[in-house]
Every structure is written in C-alpha cells, then in structure tokens.
Amino acid sequence: MAAGVIFATTGHAAFADSKKNFATSGMASYYGYGGRTANGERHNAQAMTAAHRSLPFGTKVRVTNETNGKSVVLRINDRGPFVRGRIIDVSTAAADTLGFRKRGVAKVSLAVVD
C-alpha cells in the first residue's frame, strides 16, 4: 500500500510521494482566457503554466512535442483538460514554444521534474 497524501480531482487521484515517477504521453491542447484558474490565480496566457486533471498545483512538468522535439517546463496551476483524449492543456505561450498553436493540438510526452 502506498503511503502519502492523495490529491483527487474529477475522479482521478495522484499520490504526492509518487509524482516524481510520473510520466505519460498523449494529446495536448492549449487555452487562454481571462478568468481564474482552479488554484485561484488569474489566468495569464503568456505564463508557462498548464492544466492537469490530477497532479498537485505547483508541480513542474516537462512537456515535449513528440513531432518536433521542442520542450518546455510548465507549472500546474489549473484543472483540466475536460475534453476526452487529452492529457494536458497548456497556456498560449507554451503552445507557441512547443510549436502547435496554429494546429491547436499535439502529441506530447509529460514528465515531472524537480
């Protein structure tokens, strides 16, 4: 049995002490709006931030576009994506850096970094 704090959101859970080993791949999208994020911050489309369903707020993840090899480190500050088949929503600036803003979605890999 794993020990540690469980973070649960929208039916998914992540163990705080196992997040260092977290890695996955799937589809990413981007978003930009003027509202508040799930952790209470005002959303900033130019910040290097992202939304994930279960990783704790403040977690830093390296997101790599599997098509072009571009990567960026983002801070989780919101919940989502809420579209089936997507694993992360990144800020507009992150989508620019990763090279998929024009397309809207990309196949990416995620890994938690220190």
C-alpha positions in Angstrom: 0.0 0.0 0.0 1.4 3.4 -1.0 1.7 6.0 1.8 1.3 9.7 1.3 -1.3 12.4 0.6 -3.8 11.7 -2.1 -4.8 14.6 -4.4 -8.2 13.9 -6.0 -9.9 15.9 -8.7 -12.6 15.0 -11.1 -12.4 11.3 -10.1 -8.6 11.0 -10.7 -6.0 10.7 -8.0 -2.3 11.2 -7.8 -0.1 10.3 -4.8 2.2 13.2 -3.8 5.1 11.0 -3.0 4.9 9.1 -6.3 4.7 12.2 -8.6 8.4 12.2 -9.2 8.0 8.9 -11.2 5.0 10.3 -13.2 5.4 10.1 -17.0 2.9 9.7 -19.7 2.1 10.7 -23.3 -1.0 11.7 -25.2 -2.7 14.7 -26.8 -2.3 18.3 -25.6 -4.3 21.4 -26.4 -3.9 25.0 -25.3 -6.2 27.6 -23.9 -6.2 31.3 -23.0 -8.9 33.2 -21.2 -9.2 36.0 -18.7 -10.7 34.1 -15.8 -9.3 32.5 -12.7 -7.5 29.1 -12.6 -8.5 26.3 -10.2 -5.9 27.4 -7.7 -7.2 31.0 -7.6 -4.7 32.7 -9.8 -5.8 34.9 -12.7 -5.1 33.0 -15.9 -2.1 34.5 -17.8 -1.9 33.3 -21.4 1.8 34.4 -21.5 2.8 32.4 -18.4 4.4 29.0 -18.7 1.6 27.2 -16.9 -0.8 24.2 -17.6 -3.9 22.4 -16.5 -3.8 18.8 -15.5 -6.5 16.6 -14.0 -4.7 15.2 -11.0 -1.1 16.5 -10.5 -0.9 18.8 -7.4 -0.8 22.5 -8.0 2.8 23.8 -8.3 4.1 20.6 -9.9 6.6 21.3 -12.7 6.3 19.1 -15.7 8.4 18.9 -18.8 6.2 18.8 -21.9 7.8 17.6 -25.1 6.1 17.9 -28.5 6.8 14.4 -30.0 6.5 15.7 -33.6 9.2 18.4 -33.5 11.1 17.6 -30.2 10.5 21.0 -28.7 10.0 21.0 -24.9 9.2 23.4 -22.1 8.9 23.2 -18.3 5.4 24.2 -17.1 3.9 24.7 -13.7 0.5 23.1 -13.0 -1.9 25.8 -11.8 -5.3 24.7 -13.2 -7.5 21.6 -13.7 -8.4 20.1 -17.0 -8.5 19.3 -19.8 -12.1 18.3 -19.9 -12.0 17.0 -23.5 -11.9 13.2 -23.9 -8.5 12.0 -25.1 -6.4 15.0 -23.9 -3.9 14.8 -21.1 -2.9 18.4 -20.6 -4.0 22.0 -21.5 -1.0 24.4 -21.8 -1.0 28.2 -21.9 -1.0 30.0 -25.2 2.7 30.9 -24.8 3.6 27.3 -24.1 1.7 26.2 -27.3 3.8 28.8 -29.2 7.0 27.5 -27.7 6.1 23.9 -28.4 5.1 24.8 -32.0 1.5 23.7 -32.1 -0.6 26.8 -31.5 -1.7 27.0 -35.2 -2.7 23.4 -35.2 -4.4 23.5 -31.8 -3.3 20.1 -30.6 -0.2 18.0 -30.5 1.0 14.6 -29.3 3.2 15.2 -26.3 5.0 13.4 -23.5 5.0 14.6 -19.9 7.4 14.0 -17.1 7.5 15.6 -13.7 10.7 17.5 -13.0 12.2 18.7 -9.7 
